[in-house]
Amino acid sequence: MTETDLKNLIMVELSKKGCKIFNRPTGLFFRKTKGGEYARVKIGDKGQSDLSGHRPDGLAFYIEVKRPDGRGRATPQQLQFIKAMQESGAIAGIVESVPEAVCLVFGAKS
């Protein structure tokens, strides 16, 4: 399963539970100009989590999604972003599965 597949499954499951959730891609992308050349486009901020949103009660969350095969690791910027969001009172963390995401957002009883 790709990281994109996992992000999509998490978004569907959290949406079913009443969350508003958004995919926040970050990185360097290229777009073709009218002249046929490619222009660089930087999207997002380094370290920003993959998914963000809020629960039905309004509490914000930020989720960094990593593949369960261990091939992806959180960068120092991602860990710093998660810590800053947690310190601000939001839910934030790293997950490798849909159940982990639901547990992060709603706690162990979900």
Beta strands, then each sheet from edge to edge (+ up, - down):
strand 1: 20-23
strand 2: 27-32
strand 3: 38-43
strand 4: 51-54
strand 5: 60-65
strand 6: 91-95
sheet 1: 1+ 4- 5+ 6+
sheet 2: 2+ 3-
end
